[in-house]
Amino acid sequence: MQNEIQFLLNEDVVKINNIDPNTTVLKYLRDLKNLRGTKEGCASGDCGACTAVTVEIVKGRLVYRSINTCIMFLYSLHGKQLITVEHLKKNNKLHPVQRSMIDHNGSQCGFCTPGFIMSMFSMFKNREQTSKKNIDRYLTGNLCRCTGYKPINLATKNMYSYGKSDHFYKNEKNILNKLKSINRQNIKIKYFNKEFFIPSNLIDLKENIKQYNNCKFISGGTDIALEVTKRRKDFESIIYLGNNKDLKYIKIVDKNIVIGAATPINDTLNILKKYYPSIAEMYFRFGSLQIRNVATIGGNISNASPIGDSAPALISLDSSLIIEGNKTRTVKLKNFFLSYKKTLLKNNEFIKEIIIPIDKKSIFKCYKISKRFDDDISSVFMAINLKLYNNLINKIAITYGGMAATPKSAPNTEKFLKRKTFSYKNIILAKQYLERDFKPLTDMRASKNYRKIISQNLLEKFYLELTNNKKITVN
């Protein structure tokens, strides 16, 4: 077992074991390495000013991913390359994305510019076409306070006209060799009374947790990190799952989608889109590319937020969880949540995988209502899974987020609709049953009356979209 992490900071190999495990990548860059092109705007992964790019070996090639450095713990960089905005220029020659930003006047006050540049850089390195859809996808996680989006979009659209190659391409073989030389065995770092573990496989992970009573499991850490950046908490024992090869996979097994709990959400979207496109669409709004590159479905579920979007969608699909710890057990996701932020997980237990049944005959939709369209927390979330037989409702599952202390089904509404004709009249009648199922609260995101009306209207929206065979939006 090693007692230090290794990663590449731009092109240089860095070895660290003497820094507080609660240190974020952003704090390390700015305070310890004096690389201050990476900015702190929100310290919560919302504005993108802190964007940098990580590089990992996937199936023998380098994969570039934009990340929010403000909510990533430093020791999570083990085995990766981290590229910052300072490294894009080589021999006093600007990178194509930098030249395009200058020529199209994309920088105004300049505060957000490095973050935008790094998001553009990840798009450039992934050879993405500069369509409006792709530009929106890559830049959604970056905010401009000067409202300079038009020139920034133009700069992104035209960045390949300044060259499709760069010094990173010429140096890929060297970076591959350096990353391959990093030992991927287990890491255990002791820093005064704090510890950070990186188990490389499931067996060693289970051995680690036997020794400790109050570990914090992280993979993306996009929620846990807020406890440090916003609430000034310190965690004494952290177990990082993001490098655990036995928890990162997505596959089809016996008519089920099986997802390892440490698999980044972005890596799941192609398969989810094939079987349940509504979930994939939801995840594009769930969080920015920077968030989806590291956040996991397992983390979103175990966080147990009543406004987490994964749980209601997966509950409606009758999903299950494999839980590991002292023993292995399988639970239905609908039974996983006990009360506000409380789950069935016992001390030092963790989610190993998520199992989503594939039913090609079911009709599944989910709807996210939030103040900001992208990268925002839901005020109300609804997922509905329907099976019809001769226009009779043979099976129906309706689950809401944001309407109760946990993600919650609507049993009275489901019972009323089951075995009835799928008609506008019955859907309108079903609205009153939702009032029996939920007594929502008023908070900063929505009033209880708003939530009541929205929850009812989403049921009607589902019917109208299905019967008219088109998506209904309000412009």
C-alpha positions in Angstrom: 0.0 0.0 0.0 1.4 3.4 -1.0 1.4 6.5 1.2 1.2 9.2 -1.5 -0.7 10.1 -4.5 0.8 10.8 -7.9 -0.6 12.8 -10.8 0.6 15.1 -13.6 0.2 18.8 -13.0 0.3 19.9 -16.6 3.3 17.9 -17.7 5.1 17.4 -14.4 4.8 14.4 -12.1 3.7 15.5 -8.6 3.8 13.3 -5.5 1.8 14.4 -2.4 1.1 13.0 1.1 1.5 16.1 3.3 -1.6 18.1 2.6 -5.0 18.1 4.4 -7.3 15.6 2.7 -10.1 18.2 2.8 -8.1 20.5 0.4 -9.8 21.1 -2.9 -8.0 21.1 -6.2 -8.8 24.8 -6.6 -7.3 25.7 -3.2 -4.2 23.7 -4.1 -3.8 25.4 -7.4 -4.3 29.0 -6.2 -2.7 28.9 -2.7 0.0 26.3 -3.0 1.0 26.4 -6.7 0.3 30.0 -7.5 -1.7 29.0 -10.6 -4.3 31.7 -10.3 -5.8 31.6 -13.7 -8.3 29.1 -12.3 -10.8 31.3 -10.4 -13.1 30.9 -7.5 -16.6 32.2 -8.2 -19.2 30.2 -6.3 -17.3 27.4 -4.6 -20.2 25.1 -5.3 -19.8 24.0 -9.0 -22.4 26.4 -10.4 -20.4 29.1 -12.3 -17.6 27.3 -14.0 -14.9 29.9 -13.3 -12.8 27.2 -11.6 -12.9 24.8 -14.6 -9.8 22.8 -15.4 -9.4 19.6 -17.4 -8.4 16.1 -16.3 -6.9 13.5 -18.6 -7.2 9.8 -18.0 -6.3 6.6 -19.9 -9.5 4.9 -21.1 -9.1 1.8 -23.3 -5.6 2.8 -24.2 -6.2 6.4 -25.2 -6.3 9.8 -23.5 -9.8 11.1 -22.5 -10.2 14.8 -21.6 -12.8 15.8 -19.1 -13.7 19.3 -17.8 -14.1 19.4 -14.0 -15.0 21.9 -11.3 -11.9 22.3 -9.2 -13.7 24.0 -6.4 -15.6 20.9 -5.4 -13.0 18.2 -6.2 -10.7 17.0 -3.4 -7.0 17.1 -4.3 -6.3 13.4 -3.6 -8.9 12.5 -6.1 -6.4 13.4 -8.8 -4.4 10.2 -8.2 -3.4 8.7 -11.6 -4.7 11.6 -13.7 -3.3 14.6 -15.5 -4.6 18.0 -14.6 -4.3 20.7 -17.2 -4.8 24.4 -16.2 -5.3 27.4 -18.4 -1.7 28.5 -17.9 -0.5 25.5 -19.8 -2.5 26.1 -23.0 0.0 28.5 -24.4 3.3 27.0 -25.6 6.5 28.8 -26.6 4.6 32.1 -26.4 2.1 30.8 -29.0 -1.6 30.9 -28.0 -3.8 27.8 -28.2 -6.4 27.8 -31.0 -9.2 28.3 -28.5 -7.5 31.3 -26.9 -6.9 32.9 -30.3 -10.5 32.4 -31.3 -11.7 33.9 -28.0 -9.5 37.0 -28.6 -10.5 37.5 -32.2 -14.2 37.2 -31.5 -14.1 39.5 -28.4 -15.3 36.8 -26.1 -13.6 38.2 -23.0 -15.1 41.3 -21.3 -14.2 41.7 -17.6 -12.1 38.5 -18.0 -13.1 36.8 -14.7 -15.0 34.0 -16.3 -12.7 33.7 -19.4 -10.3 31.0 -18.1 -13.2 28.7 -17.2 -14.8 29.2 -20.6 -11.4 28.6 -22.3 -11.0 25.3 -20.5 -14.5 24.1 -21.4 -13.8 25.0 -25.0 -10.4 23.2 -24.7 -12.1 20.0 -23.6 -14.5 20.3 -26.5 -11.5 20.9 -28.8 -9.6 17.9 -27.5 -12.7 15.6 -27.8 -13.0 16.7 -31.5 -16.7 17.6 -31.0 -18.5 19.3 -33.9 -19.3 23.0 -33.1 -23.0 22.6 -33.5 -25.3 24.7 -31.3 -26.3 21.6 -29.4 -22.7 20.7 -28.6 -21.7 24.2 -27.7 -24.6 24.5 -25.3 -23.6 21.1 -23.8 -20.0 22.0 -23.2 -20.6 25.6 -22.0 -23.7 25.2 -19.9 -21.7 25.0 -16.7 -20.0 28.3 -17.3 -21.6 31.7 -16.5 -20.7 35.1 -17.8 -21.6 38.0 -15.6 -21.1 40.5 -18.5 -23.7 38.6 -20.6 -21.1 38.0 -23.3 -22.5 34.7 -24.5 -22.9 35.6 -28.2 -19.2 36.3 -28.8 -18.2 33.4 -26.6 -20.4 31.1 -28.7 -18.9 32.5 -31.9 -15.4 31.9 -30.5 -16.3 28.3 -29.8 -18.0 27.8 -33.2 -14.9 29.1 -35.0 -12.1 27.6 -32.9 -11.1 24.9 -35.3 -10.4 27.5 -38.0 -7.2 28.3 -36.0 -6.0 24.8 -36.4 -7.2 21.3 -35.3 -3.9 20.2 -33.7 -2.0 21.5 -30.7 1.1 20.8 -28.6 -0.9 18.4 -26.5 -1.5 16.2 -29.5 2.2 16.1 -30.3 3.0 15.2 -26.6 0.3 12.4 -26.2 2.7 9.5 -26.3 4.8 11.1 -23.5 1.8 11.8 -21.4 0.5 8.2 -21.9 3.8 6.8 -20.7 3.9 9.0 -17.7 0.4 8.1 -16.7 1.0 4.4 -17.2 4.1 4.6 -14.9 1.9 5.7 -12.0 1.3 2.8 -9.6 -2.5 2.1 -9.3 -2.3 0.1 -6.1 -4.1 1.1 -2.9 -3.4 4.5 -1.3 -3.5 5.3 2.4 -2.5 8.8 3.5 -2.3 9.8 7.1 -2.3 13.6 7.8 -2.3 14.2 11.6 -5.7 12.8 12.7 -7.1 12.6 9.2 -6.9 9.8 6.6 -7.6 9.4 2.9 -8.0 6.0 1.3 -8.0 5.0 -2.4 -8.8 1.3 -2.6 -8.3 0.0 -6.2 -10.7 -3.0 -5.9 -13.7 -4.2 -4.0 -11.9 -6.7 -1.8 -9.5 -4.1 -0.5 -12.3 -1.5 -0.1 -14.2 -4.0 2.2 -11.1 -4.6 4.2 -10.6 -0.9 4.7 -14.0 -0.2 6.0 -13.7 -2.8 8.7 -11.1 -0.7 10.4 -13.2 2.5 10.7 -16.5 3.5 12.2 -17.3 6.8 10.4 -15.9 6.9 6.9 -17.2 9.3 4.2 -17.5 7.6 0.8 -16.9 9.9 -2.1 -16.7 9.3 -5.9 -17.4 12.6 -7.7 -17.7 14.4 -4.3 -19.8 17.1 -5.9 -22.2 17.2 -2.9 -19.9 16.1 -0.1 -17.4 18.8 -1.0 -20.0 21.5 -0.3 -19.8 20.5 3.3 -16.2 21.7 3.2 -16.5 24.7 1.0 -19.8 26.1 2.4 -20.1 24.8 5.9 -16.4 24.7 6.7 -16.6 21.1 7.9 -13.6 18.7 8.1 -13.8 15.0 7.4 -11.4 12.8 9.3 -11.7 9.6 7.2 -12.5 9.7 3.5 -12.6 6.7 1.2 -12.4 7.7 -2.5 -14.2 5.2 -4.8 -13.5 7.0 -8.1 -10.5 4.8 -8.9 -12.1 1.5 -7.9 -12.3 -0.7 -11.0 -14.9 -3.0 -9.4 -17.4 -0.1 -9.1 -17.1 1.5 -12.5 -19.0 -0.2 -15.3 -22.3 -0.2 -17.2 -23.6 -3.3 -18.8 -26.7 -5.2 -19.8 -27.4 -8.3 -17.8 -30.6 -10.4 -18.0 -32.7 -7.6 -19.4 -31.4 -5.2 -16.8 -29.2 -2.1 -17.1 -26.5 -2.7 -14.4 -24.5 0.4 -13.3 -21.5 0.4 -11.0 -22.1 3.0 -8.3 -18.8 4.9 -9.0 -19.5 5.2 -12.7 -19.6 8.9 -13.8 -23.1 9.9 -15.0 -21.7 11.0 -18.4 -20.5 7.4 -19.0 -24.0 6.0 -18.6 -25.8 8.3 -21.0 -25.4 6.4 -24.2 -27.0 3.2 -22.8 -29.7 5.1 -20.9 -30.6 7.0 -24.0 -31.1 3.8 -25.9 -33.6 2.3 -23.4 -35.0 5.3 -21.5 -34.2 8.5 -23.4 -36.2 10.6 -21.0 -33.7 9.8 -18.2 -30.8 10.7 -20.5 -32.4 14.1 -21.3 -33.0 14.7 -17.6 -29.3 14.1 -16.8 -28.3 16.7 -19.4 -30.2 19.2 -17.2 -29.3 17.6 -13.9 -25.8 19.1 -13.9 -23.3 20.7 -16.2 -20.7 18.7 -18.1 -18.2 19.4 -15.4 -20.6 17.9 -12.8 -21.6 14.9 -15.0 -17.9 14.1 -15.7 -17.4 13.1 -12.0 -20.8 12.8 -10.3 -22.4 9.4 -10.0 -25.9 7.9 -9.8 -24.8 6.0 -6.7 -23.7 9.2 -5.0 -26.9 11.0 -6.0 -29.0 8.2 -4.5 -27.0 7.8 -1.3 -27.1 11.5 -0.7 -30.8 10.9 0.0 -31.9 14.4 -0.9 -35.7 14.8 -1.4 -34.9 16.9 -4.5 -32.3 14.5 -6.0 -33.5 13.7 -9.6 -32.1 10.2 -10.0 -34.2 8.5 -7.3 -37.8 9.3 -8.4 -36.9 8.3 -12.0 -35.4 5.0 -10.9 -38.1 4.3 -8.4 -40.7 4.5 -11.1 -38.7 2.0 -13.1 -38.7 -0.4 -10.1 -34.9 -0.3 -9.8 -32.9 -2.1 -7.1 -29.6 -1.5 -5.3 -26.9 -3.9 -4.4 -25.5 -2.8 -1.0 -22.1 -3.9 0.2 -20.5 -3.8 3.7 -20.1 -6.7 6.1 -22.5 -8.6 3.8 -24.1 -8.2 0.5 -27.9 -7.4 0.2 -30.3 -6.3 -2.4 -33.0 -3.8 -1.7 -35.7 -2.1 -3.8 -34.9 1.6 -4.3 -38.4 2.5 -3.2 -37.6 1.0 0.2 -34.2 2.6 0.5 -35.2 6.0 1.9 -36.4 6.1 5.6 -36.9 9.8 6.3 -35.3 13.1 5.4 -31.6 12.4 4.4 -31.9 8.9 6.1 -31.5 5.6 4.3 -31.2 1.9 4.9 -27.4 2.2 4.7 -25.8 1.0 7.9 -22.4 2.3 9.2 -19.7 1.8 6.6 -22.1 0.3 4.0 -22.1 1.6 0.5 -24.0 1.1 -2.8 -22.2 -1.3 -5.1 -24.5 -1.1 -8.1 -27.8 0.0 -9.5 -30.1 -2.4 -11.4 -32.7 -0.9 -13.8 -35.1 -3.3 -15.4 -35.5 -3.0 -19.1 -39.2 -3.1 -20.2 -39.5 -2.1 -23.9 -43.3 -2.1 -23.6 -43.5 0.5 -20.9 -43.9 4.2 -21.5 -41.6 6.2 -19.4 -41.3 10.0 -19.0 -39.7 12.3 -16.4 -40.1 16.0 -15.9 -37.9 18.5 -14.1 -39.2 21.9 -13.0 -36.5 24.3 -11.9 -35.9 28.1 -11.8 -32.9 27.8 -14.1 -33.3 25.4 -17.0 -29.8 23.8 -16.8 -27.6 22.9 -13.9 -30.2 23.7 -11.2 -32.0 21.9 -8.4 -35.6 20.8 -9.0 -38.5 22.6 -7.4 -40.7 19.6 -8.5 -39.7 16.4 -10.3 -42.1 13.8 -11.6 -41.4 10.4 -13.1 -44.1 8.2 -14.6 -43.9 4.7 -15.9 -47.0 3.4 -17.8 -48.1 0.2 -19.4 -51.2 0.1 -21.6 -53.3 -2.8 -22.9 -56.1 -1.9 -25.3 -55.9 1.6 -23.9 -56.5 0.3 -20.4 -53.9 1.3 -17.7 -52.4 -2.1 -16.9 -49.5 -0.7 -14.8 -48.6 2.7 -13.6 -45.9 4.1 -11.3 -45.8 7.8 -10.4 -43.0 9.2 -8.3 -42.2 12.7 -7.2 -39.2 14.6 -5.9 -39.5 17.9 -4.0 -43.0 17.0 -2.7 -42.1 15.2 0.6 -39.2 14.5 2.9 -38.1 11.7 0.6 -38.6 10.8 -3.0 -42.2 9.5 -2.8 -44.7 7.5 -4.9 -48.3 8.5 -5.3 -50.2 5.4 -4.2 -53.7 6.9 -4.1 -53.3 8.3 -7.6 -51.9 5.1 -8.9 -54.7 3.0 -7.4 -57.3 5.3 -8.9 -55.9 5.1 -12.4 -55.0 1.4 -12.5 -57.4 -0.6 -14.7 -59.1 2.5 -16.0 -59.2 3.8 -19.5 -56.3 6.1 -20.4 -58.4 9.1 -21.1 -58.3 12.9 -20.5 -61.3 12.7 -18.1 -59.6 10.1 -15.9 -56.3 12.0 -15.8 -58.2 15.2 -14.7 -60.0 13.2 -12.0 -56.7 11.7 -10.9 -55.4 15.2 -10.0 -57.5 15.4 -6.9 -55.9 12.1 -5.6 -52.5 13.8 -5.7 -53.7 16.1 -2.9 -54.2 13.0 -0.8 -50.8 11.7 -1.6 -48.8 14.9 -0.9 -48.7 17.8 1.5 -45.8 19.8 0.2 -44.0 22.5 2.1 -43.1 26.1 1.1 -39.4 26.8 0.9 -37.0 29.0 -1.1 -37.6 27.1 -4.3 -41.4 27.0 -4.4 -44.5 27.5 -2.4 -46.7 24.6 -1.4 -49.5 25.8 -3.6 -47.1 26.1 -6.6 -45.9 22.5 -6.0 -49.5 21.2 -5.7 -50.5 22.8 -9.0 -47.3 21.8 -10.9 -47.6 18.2 -9.7 -51.1 18.0 -11.0 -50.3 19.8 -14.3 -47.4 17.5 -15.0 -49.8 14.5 -14.9 -51.9 16.3 -17.5 -48.8 17.2 -19.5 -47.8 13.5 -19.7 -51.2 12.6 -21.1 -51.2 15.4 -23.7 -47.7 14.6 -24.9 -48.5 10.9 -25.2 -51.8 11.3 -27.0 -50.5 14.1 -29.3 -47.2 12.3 -29.8 -45.2 15.5 -29.3 -43.3 17.3 -26.6 -45.1 20.3 -25.1 -43.0 23.2 -24.0 -43.7 26.8 -23.0 -41.5 29.4 -24.7 
